[in-house]
């Protein structure tokens, strides 16, 4: 009995400390604290994006993979990186907190870049050319794949914790900070693009002209600087302590609902389902209202007469609703996978296209891996216009803090990704025909700018929309885990890209002329890359129709704070106080 009393007191103490988190941190947080996150993102993405767009050529030219092998190696690396973000998110939510998690995984990321620099510098650690799909073996393979695994784990862990760390600096229950939170995600993308723009120009140029090891060395240095900046900002952050494991809370709902599967739900659910008093809750935010979706999970909140209320015998309505929120998110995640599969093509096959095109800009030769600067420039120009012109205008009409809802932003991005793939197919036809007709005078690299520019705008809408959507909708103790769902979608998109390439090759080898697939070998001019792009465009259109259904079906966790007309704003603020 005494143990139960002590446990109850500890629970109340934990809750009180969480409740006072916002009030005791009023002097901290805000854009002053978030600025350290922005600077870190700028430096870290300078290295990350530079590697993301150029490693396909590093694998192809230095590690001697063939075309599909180099593309699949990169997509598998990127897929693993984003998938492992869920590990960093889980650790930050449950054990270490977001700040500490980011720094620990950062050590692994820097170590991986050190290993890549050493291998790129020493020719004895590089394979010799061969006629196989991969020439990497023995100790060379061990060093290469060790560095890539550390890169995936370190970068992924940081991405799982960092967006939520920055978002924690704003209290979304306060209308003024709710507006700032919407702007935070836009500035986060802007910082990402500024760093990426430097990476795909300066760093990529150094890699192409001064040696791959020089490029990796720059990546190592700037990444280390980024983590130093992140660490220096510690006194300014609102640090939210880790709480109860989100995985355990989810498991409790599933287990208890299964135990109670034979029980009938009461007619009046709001009165009969179990919910403890708000002051005794360990939740970090207000109780969630009951919803009618997934009613089978409501059985977890039925307290049987002969059973004492414990964590594994009954769950609160709030706890059940947390699981419902995550369940409703699953179709949204699935509906964005195809978009990220399209993005993988622009970072692999499109870079290889650029390597076969005229890359001269006057007397300067543009590295093929630098072509992504085009969508980055579009985003850098359009994002301030979106933030400072479109969003305020839209707020006056919709009274929504973000101007338009997050799911509407994602929908716009899905449409544009399909358009981008269709344009990519048309450009590839022109590139291949001209290359065959005049191999010594290929068309300009900047023909690729059309598909890159449109997809850049698509990414601007989708990535920020998803990050904000998952953060706002997530239960309080699962913010990192939820925002990592954005990266899980990217991860699955990269993995699906590799699977689609293999399937397309396997099928088209059986039906194609000469028993050759659409994507094979070393010569891009003998491929049918345009048909693969058309396939992706059609798939994207079908995926958008699927997304429309799930977006209209989705029920938001809570009504987001509205931006009231100016004449009522003072009254609304006063009522909220």
N, C-alpha and C positions, 0 to 999 in steps of 0.2 A: 504493500500500500504506500509506504514511504517513497519507494522508487517511482511509483506512478505520480506522486505529488511533485517530486523533484523534476520528473520529465515534463510535467505540465508547466512548472515554473520556468524551466529552461525554454520551453516553447514560447511562452508569453514574452520572455526576455528577448528572444530572437526576433519575435514579431515587432516588439516595440522599437528595437534598434533599426529594423528595416523601415518601419513607419517614419522614423525620425531622419531617415537617410537624406531626404530632399531638404528638410528644414535646416539640418545641421551643415549642409553643404551649399547654402545660398551664395556664399562668397566665392565658391569655386565653380567650375564648369563654364558653360557658355562658349562663345566663339573664341575667347582667349585660350581656354583649354583645348578646344578642338583644333586650333591653329597648329599645335604641335603634331596632331594626327595628320593634318593636311601636309605639313612639311615632310613628315615621315613617308606618307604615301607617294609624294612627289619623287623622293630619292629612291625608294624601294621599287617603284614601278619603272623608273629610268632603267634599272637593271633587268627587272622581270620581263617587261614588254620587249626590250631589245633582244633578250634571249628567246622569247616566245616567237618572234618573227624571223630570227636568223638561224636558230638551231637546225631547222630543216636543211639549210645549205651546209651547215657544219657537219651534220650526219652524212650528207650526200658527197661533199667534196673532201672532207678530212677523214671521216670514219668509214667512208666507202660503202654506204648502204645504197641500194638501188632506189628508184623514184618512189614506189609505193612503200618500201621499207623505211626510208627516211621520213616519209609523211606519217606512217603509222607509229614510228618510234616517238615522234613529237606529240602526236595526238594522245598516245598512251601516257606520256609524261605529263601532259597538261591535264588529262583526265584524272590521273592519280593525284596530282597537286590539288585540284579543286575538290576531289572526293575526300581527301584527308583533312579538308577544312572542318569536317564534322567532328574529327577527333579533337582538334584545337578548341572547337566550340564546346564540346562536352566537358573537356578538362577545365575550361575557363568558367563555365556555369557551375560546376560541381566542386572543384578542388582548389584551383589556384587563383581564380579571378582573371579578368581580361588583360590587365596590364602585365602581370607577371607571366602569364601564358605567352603573350606576344614576344616578350624579351627572351624567354627560354627557347622557343622555337626559332627565334631570330639567330641564335648561336648556330643552330644546325644549318640554316640557310647560308650564313656567311662561310661556314666550314665547307659546304658543298661547292661554293664558288671558288674557294681556294684550291680544292682538288681539281676542278675543271681548268683553272688557270695553269696549274702544274702540268696536266696532261697535254693541254694545247701547246705548251711551250717546249716540251721534250718530245722530239720526233721518235724516240725509242719507245714511247708510250702510246704511239699511234699505229694502226694496222697498215699493212701494205695492200695495194689494190688487188682485187680478185674478181672472178666471174660469178660470185654468189650474191644472193640478196643481202647478206651481211658478211663483212670480212673481219668483224670483231670477235676475238676469242682469247682464251687464256687469261693471263694477268691483266692484259689491256681491257678485256671485257669486265673483269672484276672492278677495276678502277673506274671505268666509265659508268657502269650501272650503280656502283656505290655512290658516286657523286650525284647521279640523277635521282636516286632514291632519297638521299639526304635533302636534295633541292625540293623534291615533291613534299616530303614530310615537313621541312622547315617552313617553306612558303605557304603550304596548305594550313598548317597550324596557326600561322599569323593571320591569314585571311579569315579563319574561323572566329578569331577573337577581336580583331581590330575594328570593323565597322560598328559593332555594338559598343565598344569602348568609347568611340567618338559620339555615338548617339546618346550614351548615358549622360552626357554633359547637358542634356536638355530634358526637362520634365514635360512630357507630352500632355499631362493633365492641366497644365497652365496654358491658356490660349496663346499668350505671347511666345512662350517657348515651343508650343506646338507648331507655330509658323516657322520658327527658327529651325526646328527639327527637319521640316520639309526642305528648307534651304540647305541644311547640312549635307544631305545626300547629294544635292546638286553640286555643291562645292567639293565634295569628296570625289565625284567624277571629274570635275574640272582639274583638281590637283593631280588625279591619276593621268589625265590626258596631257597636262603640261610635262610631267615626268616622262610619259611615254613618247611624247614628241621629241624630246632631247635624246631619248634612248634609241629611237628608230632612225635618227639622223646622225648625231655625233658618235654614239657608241657603235652603231652598225657600220658607219664609215671607217672608224678606227679598226674594227674587226676585219673589214674587207681589204683595207689598204696597208695596215701596219701589222697585221697578224691577229689570229683569233685570240691568242693569249693576252694581247693588249686589251682587247675588248672585255674579256673575262676579268682582267685585273681592275679595269675601271668599274665594272659591275660590283666587284668585291668591295672596293673603297667606298663607293657611293651608298651601297647598302649598309655598310658599317656606320657611315655618317648618319643615315636615316635612323638607325636604332639608337645612336647617341642622342639625337634630338628627341626621340620618343621618351627616353629615360629622363632627360632633363625636365620634361614637362610634368613629372610626377607630383610636385607640390600644388599644381593647378587643377588636377583631375578630381572629379567626383568618382571615387573608387567604390564600386558596389561589390560587397563581399559575396563570395560564392554561397549558394544555398543548397537546399535539398536536391538530390540528383533528379533531373527531369526524366531520366530513363526509369528510375524506380517509381516515380509518380505515375508514369504511363503504364508501367507493368502492374501496379496496384489496381488501376481501373480495369485493365483487361482481365486480371486474375479474379477479382471480386465479381465482375459482371458475369464471368463464366460460372463461378460458384452459384450465383443467384439466377442462372439461366432459366430454371424451372418456375421461378416466382413470377407472379403477375404484377404488372405495374399498377399502382393505385390510380384511381380516376382523377384525383386532384394532385397532380405531380408537385406543384409548387408548395403545397402544404405538407406532403408526406415524405418527400425526399430529404435525405439527411444533409444538414448544413450546420456547421458549428458557428458560434458567435464570431463576429468579425475581429474582436479583440483577442481571440484565441487562435486565430488562423496564422499559419506560417507563410501565407501568400504575401507577396511584396506589393500587391495592389488590391483594389476593392474587389469584392466578390463578383463573380460573373453570373449573369442571369441565365436561367434555364432556357434552352432552345429545343425544338421538337425534332431536329434531325438526329439520325443515329440513335433512336430510342432504345435500342438494345443495350447501349452503354449506360442508360439511366438506371439499370438494375444494380449497378455498382453502388448507387446511393440509397439503396433500400436497406434499412437497419432491421435485421431480424430480431424478434422479441427475446429470444433466448441467448443472444450474443452481445457481448460488451463491445462498444465502439473502439476499434483499433485500426491501425493503418491498413491491415490486410483482411479486415472483416467488413469494413464499410468505407466508402469514399464520399467526400463532400460533393455537392453539386458543382462548386467551382472547379474541383479537381477533374470531374467528369467533363465539364465544359472545356477545360484546357485540352484534353485529348480530342474532343470534337473539333476544336480549332485546328489542331495539327492534322487531323484526318481530312478536314475540308481543304487544307492546303495541298494535299497530295495531287489532285488532278491539275491544279495550277502549275505545280512543279513539272509534271509530266508534259503539259502542253507547251512548255518553253524549251524542251530538249532539242527539238528539230531546229529551232533558231540557232542554238549553239553548235549544232552539227554543221550548219551553213557557215558559221564563223570559223570553224576549223578548216574549211576548204580555202578560205581567204588567207589563212596563215600557213597553208602548206602548198596546195597546187597553184594558187595564184602567185605565190612567191616564186615557184619554179617557172611559171609562165613569164614573170618579169625577168628572170635570168636569161630567157631566150629572146628578149625584145631589145630594142634600141634604148639604152639607158643614158644616153648623152643629154646633157642640159647645157648647151653651149660647149665650152671646153671641159666642163665638169661631168664625170661619169657617176650617175646615181646608183648606189648599191641596190640590188633588187629587193633586199629586205627593208629598204627605207620607204617603199611605196605606201605602207600603212600611215605615213605622215598625212596623207590626204584626208582620211576620215577623222584623224585627230585634229587637224586644222578646222574641219567642218564643225566638230563638236566644240572646239575652243571658241569659235565664232558664234555658234547657235545657242550654246548653253547660257551665256549671259543674256542674250535676247530672250530666251525662254524664261529665265529666272526673274529678270527685271522688267520685262514688258508683258509677256504672255501670262505669267502666273498672276500678277496683280490684276490684269484685265479679267482673267477667268474667275478670280475670287469674287469680283463684284457681281458676277452672274450666278456662280454656283455656291458661293459662301463656303467653299471647301478650302482648308488650309493649304493644300497643294495645287489649287487651281482646278485640276481634274483628278479623278481618283487614280490610284496606283494601277488598278486593273485596266483602266482605259489607256494609260500610258503603255502598258505591256502590249495591248492589242494593236496600237499603232506600230510598235516595233515589229510585231509578227508580220504585218502586212508589208512593211518596207523590206523585210528580209527576203520575202518571196520575190519582190520586184528586183532586188539585188541579184539573186540567183539567175533570173531570166536575162538580165543585162549581161551577167558574166558569161552565159552561154553564147550570146550574140557576139561578144568581144572575142571569145576563144575561136569562133568560126573565122572571124576576120584575121586574127593572129596566125592561125594555122595555115589558112589559104595563102596568106601573103608570105609566110615563112617558106612554104613549099615552092611558091612561084619565084620569090627573090630572096634566097637564103642569106645573101650577103647584105641585104638592106631590109632588116625586119622593121615592123611598125614600132612606133614610140611606146615606151613603157607607160606613158600617161593615159593610154587607152583604158588601162585598168582603174583609172581614177573614178570612173562612173560607178562601177560596182562597189568600190571601197567607200565612196562618199555616201551613197544611199545606205549601205549597211552601217556606216558610222552613226548616222542619224538614228537608225533602228536600234543600235546598241545604246545610244544615249537615252532613248525612251524606255527600253526594256530593263537594262541593268539597274538604273536608279529606281524605276518603278518597283521592281522586285525587292530590292534591298529595303526600301521604305515600307512596302507592303508587309514583308515578313517581320520587320521590327515592330511596326505598329500593332499588328495582329497577334504577335506572340504573347503567351503568358509571361509574367514578369521574370520568373526564374529560368526562362528558356530563350532569352533574347539572342544570345550568341548562337545557340543551336538552330533557332529559326532563321536568322540571317544567313547562316551557312547553307540553308536550302538553296539559295541563289547559286552558290558555287557547286552544290551537288548537281543542279541542273546543267551547269556548264560542263562538269565532269562527265555526266552521262552523255552529253552531246559529243564530246571528244571521243569517248569510247564507241559510241554509235557510229561515228565517222569511220573509224577503223573497221568496224564490222561491215558497214555498208560497202566500203571499198573492196573488201574481200568477197562479199556476196556478189556484188556487181561483176567483179572479175570472173568469179566462178561461173555465174550464169551466162555472161556474154561470151565466154570462151567456148561454150557449147553451141551457141547459136550464131556467133559472129563469123564473118568471112576469115578464112585462114586460121580458124580456131584461136583467134587472139581476142582478149578481152578489151574493154574500153580503156582500162588503165593498166599498163604493164611496161616492164623494161625501163630502158634509160632514155629513149627518144620520145619526147613529148609530142612531136609532130606526127608520130604514128599512132597516137592515142585518140580516143573519142571523148575527150574531157568535156566537150560541149554537151554531149548527150547526158553525161553524169550531172552537169549543172541543171539541165532541163528536168531531170528526174528530181533533183532537190527542190526546184521551183514548184513543181506539181505537188510534191510531198508537203511543202510549206503551206500551200493553199489549203490542202485538206486538213492540215494541222490547225490552221486558223479557224476553220469552221468548228473543229472540235473544241478549240479554246472558247469560242463564243458561247457554246452551251455551258461549259463549266464556269465561266465568268459570270453569266447570268444566274446560275444556280447558287453561287457562293453567297453565304450569309455572313456579313461582317460581324466580328466579335462584339463590338460596341459601336454606337454612333460616334463618329469623330467630331470633335468640337467644331462648330460652325463659326465662320467669320461673319458676325452680324453687321448690318448696316450701321453707319457711323452714328446715326441719331439714337440708336439703341445700345451702342457699344458700352457706354459708361454704366448703364443700368445692368447690363449683362455681367460686366466685370464686378460690379458691386454685389450682385447676387451670388456670384461664385465665391467671393470672399466670405 
